[in-house]
Amino acid sequence: MTALLWLRRDLRRADHPALRAAVDEAGEGGVLPVFVLDPGLWDAAGDARREWLGATLAATAARFDDALVLRLGDPVEQIPALAQEVGADAVHVTAETTPFGRRRDAAVARRLAEAGIAWRETGTPYAVPPGSVRNGSGKPYRVFTPFRSAWWRHGWEEPHPSPRGVTWASADPHQEAVRRVEEAATAYAGRDRLPAGEEAARRRWRAFVADHLLDYDEGRDRPDLDVTSRMSPYLKLGVVHPRTLLHDVAPLVHEHDGARDLASELAWREFYADVVHHHPRSLWSDLTDGLRAMRYDEPVEDIEAWRQGRTGFPIVDAGMRQLLAEGWMHNRVRMITASFLTKDLHVWWPTGARHFLDHLIDGDVASNNHGWQWVAGTGTDAAPYFRVFNPITQGRRFDPSGAYVRRWVPELRHLDGPAAHAPWEADDGYAHGYPEPILDHAVERREALARYEATR
Ligand SMILES: Cc1cc2nc3c(=O)[nH]c(=O)nc-3n(C[C@H](O)[C@H](O)[C@H](O)COP(=O)(O)OP(=O)(O)OC[C@H]3O[C@@H](n4cnc5c(N)ncnc54)[C@H](O)[C@@H]3O)c2cc1C
């Protein structure tokens, strides 16, 4: 028989239980790996996201011995049509966990059932499937630290060995899908960015483990140093599975704070997926009720300054420009820029979350939207609302040499050291066209706190 393997957030060959299941079921008939470009999602994505996906798909095609078939259209139409075209008896997938993915998959599975084709889900993009970790009374966790302990106790499987000598089936690709992917991959190759593909991910990970893992606890808050793993863009598309990473990190956690903190960050990713599993509506509305009465401003002119990195606050602008240029931003700077939008510009967090998702190559709706809610004070473990990030002191503290700001804001490159964080203090601070601050942080902080008080 022939089995279809519909790839989505699992663009890899190693440690891939759904691939293994497809190979086992298909036998001689072979496995047909397919990726469906959904034009709605493709067209809505910013250049950085499209190019990263294109480059990753090109690398995945090579990893799958050029057997990967690209289709263009709504998967609800495309997958059943392709399955019938090649006479497949089953469609294998890694289970989706987002509300959008679950709804779409249910629609595809229904269509397949009508045609007598089986739908098989094996594995998830997480070490522990969302929904599996419960407290003593069988309830889900709302707070991270106890979740992390229970998640750790729950444990996960060892990485799955890759099947060898796979027989691939074949089908014609959609030429327009091929053209779009090639165009995006070519554009990506012309830029000096994170290399795409499974082997590149493994290389990056091995270098991180060798050079930075054990000191991760010290360097992880510094955007001027490239010392975090940068696994998030790979994890987003499933180029690497968290199980594979935890296999290397878990044995070190009791001896090394760096390994402990890295495992903990991976646990945040799992926690947010778990929260979304239990509270799907929390993706686009406040998880908690505490700030339901909060007065927000409509996003108007100033939001464009935030989006384009022209607020006049150097660390905020550096981050927002990195986002537009690279599709990635350091975690500390995500927090600073999110705080600026929600507490200095008083804009409700979903507006910012949407902008991040349009541009981040690691854009993950659970981690992103709950990261936003954490900063906004509406989510799990919410930082108290009254803790408002000061973008100037944050910049000086976490980018002490000003190197991060100078890298992304050319108009400030003439200012040495930490002076890049305060152009208003230098005679020639605005000599190269850098904008003056669009607001007074002290005033907006007071305003944010007044609005907070008014909700109580
Ligand atoms: C406002 C905001 C938006 C965010 N949006 C996203 C997003 O869309 N996608 C995304 O993957 N992460 C998001 N994060 C979390 C975090 O910023 C990134 O995961 C991290 O910067 C990725 O870089 P890295 O791979 O070098 O991380 P490392 O520091 O090397 O951490 C290793 C891995 O742990 C996970 N991780 C680390 N920190 C977090 C966190 N706070 N929450 C959840 N998982 C975490 C990631 O999978 C990451 O790849 C967001 C955080 C905030 C505050």
The ligand as a Tripos MOL2 file, in Angstrom:
@<TRIPOS>MOLECULE
LIG
   53    58     1     0     0
SMALL
NO_CHARGES

@<TRIPOS>ATOM
      1 C1          6.4650   38.9860   23.5410 C.3       1 LIG1
      2 C2          7.1310   37.6570   23.2960 C.ar      1 LIG1
      3 C3          6.8730   36.9580   22.1210 C.ar      1 LIG1
      4 C4          7.4890   35.7100   21.8770 C.ar      1 LIG1
      5 N1          7.1860   35.0250   20.7190 N.ar      1 LIG1
      6 C5          7.7190   33.7900   20.5120 C.ar      1 LIG1
      7 C6          7.4020   33.0520   19.3490 C.ar      1 LIG1
      8 O1          6.6040   33.4740   18.5030 O.2       1 LIG1
      9 N2          8.0000   31.8450   19.1640 N.ar      1 LIG1
     10 C7          8.8830   31.3320   20.0760 C.ar      1 LIG1
     11 O2          9.3960   30.2290   19.8490 O.2       1 LIG1
     12 N3          9.1740   31.9940   21.2000 N.ar      1 LIG1
     13 C8          8.6460   33.2200   21.4410 C.ar      1 LIG1
     14 N4          8.9740   33.9060   22.5690 N.ar      1 LIG1
     15 C9          9.8740   33.2700   23.5470 C.3       1 LIG1
     16 C10        11.3660   33.5810   23.3490 C.3       1 LIG1
     17 O3         11.5600   34.9570   23.1550 O.3       1 LIG1
     18 C11        11.9890   32.8270   22.1750 C.3       1 LIG1
     19 O4         11.6490   31.4590   22.2380 O.3       1 LIG1
     20 C12        13.5120   32.9200   22.1930 C.3       1 LIG1
     21 O5         13.9170   34.2640   22.1390 O.3       1 LIG1
     22 C13        14.0770   32.1540   21.0280 C.3       1 LIG1
     23 O6         15.4640   32.2770   20.9480 O.3       1 LIG1
     24 P1         16.3990   31.0200   21.1990 P.3       1 LIG1
     25 O7         15.9490   29.8660   20.3900 O.co2     1 LIG1
     26 O8         17.8060   31.4680   21.0120 O.co2     1 LIG1
     27 O9         16.0780   30.7380   22.7100 O.3       1 LIG1
     28 P2         16.8870   30.0190   23.8680 P.3       1 LIG1
     29 O10        17.1160   31.0410   24.9060 O.co2     1 LIG1
     30 O11        18.0810   29.3210   23.3460 O.co2     1 LIG1
     31 O12        15.8430   28.9720   24.4550 O.3       1 LIG1
     32 C14        15.7150   27.6450   23.9170 C.3       1 LIG1
     33 C15        14.2940   27.3950   23.4830 C.3       1 LIG1
     34 O13        13.4210   27.4780   24.5990 O.3       1 LIG1
     35 C16        12.1520   28.0140   24.1740 C.3       1 LIG1
     36 N5         11.9080   29.2690   24.8820 N.ar      1 LIG1
     37 C17        12.8220   30.1390   25.3640 C.ar      1 LIG1
     38 N6         12.2060   31.1560   26.0160 N.ar      1 LIG1
     39 C18        10.8930   30.9350   25.9150 C.ar      1 LIG1
     40 C19         9.7210   31.6230   26.3660 C.ar      1 LIG1
     41 N7          9.8050   32.7490   27.0930 N.pl3     1 LIG1
     42 N8          8.5220   31.1140   26.0630 N.ar      1 LIG1
     43 C20         8.4000   29.9680   25.3440 C.ar      1 LIG1
     44 N9          9.4610   29.2630   24.8980 N.ar      1 LIG1
     45 C21        10.6840   29.7340   25.1810 C.ar      1 LIG1
     46 C22        12.2690   28.2570   22.6910 C.3       1 LIG1
     47 O14        11.7360   27.1400   22.0120 O.3       1 LIG1
     48 C23        13.7670   28.3880   22.4810 C.3       1 LIG1
     49 O15        14.1630   28.0740   21.1640 O.3       1 LIG1
     50 C24         8.3730   35.1510   22.8400 C.ar      1 LIG1
     51 C25         8.6350   35.8720   24.0110 C.ar      1 LIG1
     52 C26         8.0250   37.1110   24.2380 C.ar      1 LIG1
     53 C27         8.3160   37.8450   25.5120 C.3       1 LIG1
@<TRIPOS>BOND
     1     1     2 1
     2     2     3 ar
     3     2    52 ar
     4     3     4 ar
     5     4     5 ar
     6     4    50 ar
     7     5     6 ar
     8     6     7 ar
     9     6    13 1
    10     7     8 2
    11     7     9 ar
    12     9    10 ar
    13    10    11 2
    14    10    12 ar
    15    12    13 ar
    16    13    14 ar
    17    14    15 1
    18    14    50 ar
    19    15    16 1
    20    16    17 1
    21    16    18 1
    22    18    19 1
    23    18    20 1
    24    20    21 1
    25    20    22 1
    26    22    23 1
    27    23    24 1
    28    24    25 2
    29    24    26 1
    30    24    27 1
    31    27    28 1
    32    28    29 2
    33    28    30 1
    34    28    31 1
    35    31    32 1
    36    32    33 1
    37    33    34 1
    38    33    48 1
    39    34    35 1
    40    35    36 1
    41    35    46 1
    42    36    37 ar
    43    36    45 ar
    44    37    38 ar
    45    38    39 ar
    46    39    40 ar
    47    39    45 ar
    48    40    41 1
    49    40    42 ar
    50    42    43 ar
    51    43    44 ar
    52    44    45 ar
    53    46    47 1
    54    46    48 1
    55    48    49 1
    56    50    51 ar
    57    51    52 ar
    58    52    53 1
@<TRIPOS>SUBSTRUCTURE
     1 LIG1         1 GROUP 0 **** ****
